[in-house]
Amino acid sequence: MGEIRFLPCGDSAVTVEFGNEIDDMLNAAVHAFAAAVEGLNHPAVQEAVPTYRSATVHYLPWLLDFEEIKELLAPLARQAGGQAALEGPVVEIPTLYGGEYGPDLEEVAAHCGLSPDQVVALHSAPAYRIFMLGFTPGFPYLGGMNPRLATPRRSQPRVRIPAGSVGIAGSQTGVYPIQSPGGWQLIGRTPLRLFDPALEPPILLKAGGRVRFAPIDEETFRQMERRGRGC
């Protein structure tokens, strides 16, 4: 991990950068820092928003100015690298691969020089780290995909992608929590509701956590889909 940088983000936020690359240990440090900031319970600190390599801390500028918030956060940032942990509980994401649920599976397999079954086996093997949530509510950007599965985004994005679709873009994989446009290669779909505003919490996954994809058949998909998040 390189030099930690504190960058003003307007007059009420500071972005704390831990490095310049996508890396497991660097991202773990980001999340350790964000958790430490949340644990301060300081009246001036509103929230910490972690990303791949940085965390943005929103604060009340009438209680602390930039230099004061930097002084408050600097010790937490320095400690975060040594406290970073990669282990933790793994959330299983049941996934129906291929067919109408994963219309790009064959294309991904052809691009990678693999069979569809090999793509499924490689994709469902790792425990992925949730680097960050973004794009739409609860969309997990996952790290740890086998490099043999790396596939470019689609040249023509889709206007409508069903909620629960599992996709690949470059060296990353992720899940669309809601129906939305998108250009990722779709290889499967989960019946889990990753985002449901009627539930508490509305977002199922947490940045910094881990997930693993578990292949299921269509009958199981239908049964779990009826049960929703409780499946």
C-alpha positions in Angstrom: 0.0 0.0 0.0 1.4 3.4 -1.0 1.1 6.8 0.5 -2.3 7.7 1.9 -3.8 10.8 0.3 -6.5 13.1 1.7 -8.3 15.0 -1.0 -11.0 17.6 -0.4 -14.3 16.7 -2.0 -16.3 20.0 -1.9 -16.6 21.7 1.5 -18.2 18.8 3.4 -16.4 15.6 2.3 -12.9 14.2 2.1 -11.7 11.3 0.0 -9.0 9.2 1.6 -7.0 7.3 -1.1 -5.1 4.2 -0.1 -3.6 3.4 -3.5 -4.1 3.3 -7.3 -5.0 -0.2 -8.2 -7.7 -2.9 -7.7 -6.2 -5.2 -5.0 -7.6 -7.4 -2.3 -5.5 -6.1 0.6 -5.8 -2.5 -0.4 -9.6 -2.9 -0.6 -9.6 -4.6 2.8 -7.7 -1.6 4.2 -10.4 0.7 2.8 -13.2 -1.2 4.5 -11.3 -1.5 7.8 -10.9 2.3 7.6 -14.5 2.9 6.8 -15.6 0.7 9.7 -13.3 2.6 12.1 -14.7 5.9 10.9 -18.3 4.7 11.5 -17.2 3.5 14.9 -16.1 7.0 15.9 -19.6 8.2 16.5 -18.3 11.7 16.1 -20.9 14.4 15.9 -19.2 15.9 12.8 -18.9 12.6 10.9 -22.0 11.6 8.9 -20.9 8.5 6.9 -18.0 6.8 5.2 -18.5 5.5 1.6 -15.9 2.8 0.6 -14.9 2.1 -3.0 -12.2 0.0 -4.6 -9.2 2.0 -3.4 -10.6 4.9 -1.4 -13.3 6.0 1.1 -15.1 9.3 1.0 -16.0 10.6 4.5 -18.9 13.1 4.6 -18.7 15.5 7.5 -20.3 18.7 8.9 -18.0 21.6 8.0 -19.4 23.9 10.7 -18.1 21.5 13.3 -14.7 20.6 11.7 -12.8 22.1 8.8 -10.7 20.2 6.3 -7.5 20.2 8.3 -9.3 19.1 11.5 -11.1 16.2 9.8 -7.8 15.2 8.2 -6.2 15.2 11.7 -9.1 13.1 13.1 -8.9 10.5 10.3 -5.2 10.2 9.7 -4.5 7.8 12.6 -7.4 5.6 11.5 -6.1 5.5 7.9 -2.6 4.5 9.1 -3.9 1.7 11.3 -6.3 0.3 8.7 -3.6 -1.4 6.6 -2.4 -3.5 9.5 -6.0 -4.4 10.6 -7.3 -5.4 7.2 -8.9 -8.8 7.1 -9.9 -10.8 4.0 -11.8 -13.5 5.8 -15.5 -13.4 6.8 -18.8 -15.1 6.3 -19.7 -16.1 2.7 -23.2 -15.4 1.3 -24.3 -18.0 -1.2 -25.9 -16.8 -4.4 -27.9 -19.6 -6.0 -27.6 -19.1 -9.8 -29.3 -20.7 -12.9 -26.7 -20.5 -15.6 -27.3 -20.3 -19.4 -30.4 -20.4 -21.6 -32.8 -17.5 -21.3 -31.3 -16.7 -17.9 -27.8 -16.4 -19.1 -28.0 -15.6 -22.8 -24.3 -14.7 -23.2 -22.9 -17.9 -21.6 -22.1 -19.5 -25.0 -20.5 -16.3 -26.2 -18.3 -16.0 -23.1 -17.3 -19.7 -23.5 -16.3 -19.2 -27.1 -14.4 -16.0 -26.3 -12.5 -17.8 -23.5 -11.9 -21.1 -25.4 -13.9 -23.0 -22.9 -17.1 -25.1 -22.8 -20.2 -23.5 -21.1 -19.8 -26.2 -18.4 -16.2 -25.1 -17.8 -17.3 -21.5 -17.5 -19.9 -22.4 -14.9 -17.4 -24.5 -13.0 -14.8 -21.7 -13.0 -17.3 -19.0 -12.2 -18.8 -20.8 -9.2 -15.6 -21.9 -7.6 -14.2 -18.8 -5.8 -15.4 -16.9 -2.8 -15.6 -13.4 -4.3 -14.8 -10.2 -2.4 -17.4 -7.4 -2.6 -15.1 -4.5 -3.5 -17.9 -2.0 -3.5 -21.6 -1.4 -4.2 -22.7 1.1 -6.9 -24.2 1.8 -10.3 -27.7 0.8 -9.0 -28.8 0.1 -5.4 -26.9 -2.9 -4.1 -25.0 -3.8 -7.3 -21.9 -5.7 -6.1 -18.6 -5.3 -7.9 -16.8 -8.5 -7.2 -13.1 -9.3 -7.2 -11.4 -12.7 -7.5 -12.8 -14.0 -10.8 -10.6 -16.5 -12.6 -8.7 -14.6 -15.2 -9.6 -17.3 -17.8 -13.1 -15.9 -17.7 -12.2 -12.3 -18.5 -14.5 -11.1 -21.4 -15.1 -7.6 -22.7 -18.4 -5.8 -22.2 -20.9 -6.1 -25.0 -20.4 -3.7 -27.9 -24.1 -2.9 -27.8 -25.5 -2.6 -24.2 -29.0 -3.9 -23.5 -31.8 -1.5 -22.6 -33.4 -3.8 -20.1 -31.6 -6.4 -18.0 -33.7 -8.5 -15.6 -33.1 -8.2 -11.8 -30.8 -10.9 -10.5 -28.8 -11.2 -13.8 -25.2 -12.4 -13.2 -22.7 -10.8 -15.6 -19.1 -10.5 -16.6 -17.3 -7.4 -17.7 -13.6 -7.5 -18.2 -12.0 -9.1 -15.2 -14.9 -8.6 -12.9 -18.3 -10.2 -12.3 -21.4 -8.8 -10.6 -25.2 -9.1 -10.1 -27.8 -6.7 -11.3 -30.1 -6.1 -8.3 -32.9 -4.3 -10.2 -34.0 -4.2 -13.8 -31.8 -1.7 -15.6 -29.8 -1.1 -18.7 -26.3 -2.5 -18.9 -23.5 -3.9 -21.1 -22.2 -6.8 -19.1 -22.1 -10.3 -20.5 -25.0 -12.2 -18.9 -24.2 -15.8 -17.9 -26.9 -16.6 -15.4 -29.5 -15.3 -13.0 -30.2 -15.6 -9.3 -33.7 -15.7 -7.6 -32.3 -13.8 -4.6 -33.6 -10.2 -4.2 -30.4 -8.2 -3.7 -32.4 -5.0 -3.4 -36.0 -4.8 -2.0 -37.1 -1.4 -0.5 -39.9 -3.2 1.4 -37.3 -5.1 3.4 -35.0 -4.1 6.2 -32.2 -3.8 5.3 -33.2 -3.1 1.7 -29.8 -4.2 0.4 -28.8 -7.8 1.0 -25.1 -7.6 0.5 -22.5 -5.4 2.2 -19.3 -3.9 0.7 -16.3 -5.7 2.1 -18.2 -9.0 2.4 -17.8 -12.2 0.4 -20.1 -14.2 -1.9 -20.0 -17.5 -3.8 -22.2 -18.5 -6.7 -24.0 -21.9 -6.4 -25.4 -23.5 -9.6 -29.0 -24.5 -9.5 -31.6 -26.0 -11.9 -34.7 -24.2 -13.3 -37.1 -26.0 -10.9 -35.1 -24.9 -7.9 -34.9 -21.4 -9.4 -38.7 -21.2 -9.6 -39.2 -22.5 -6.1 -36.7 -20.0 -4.6 -38.0 -17.1 -6.7 -41.4 -17.5 -5.1 -39.9 -17.4 -1.6 -37.9 -14.2 -2.5 -35.0 -13.1 -0.2 -35.9 -15.8 2.4 -34.8 -18.5 0.0 
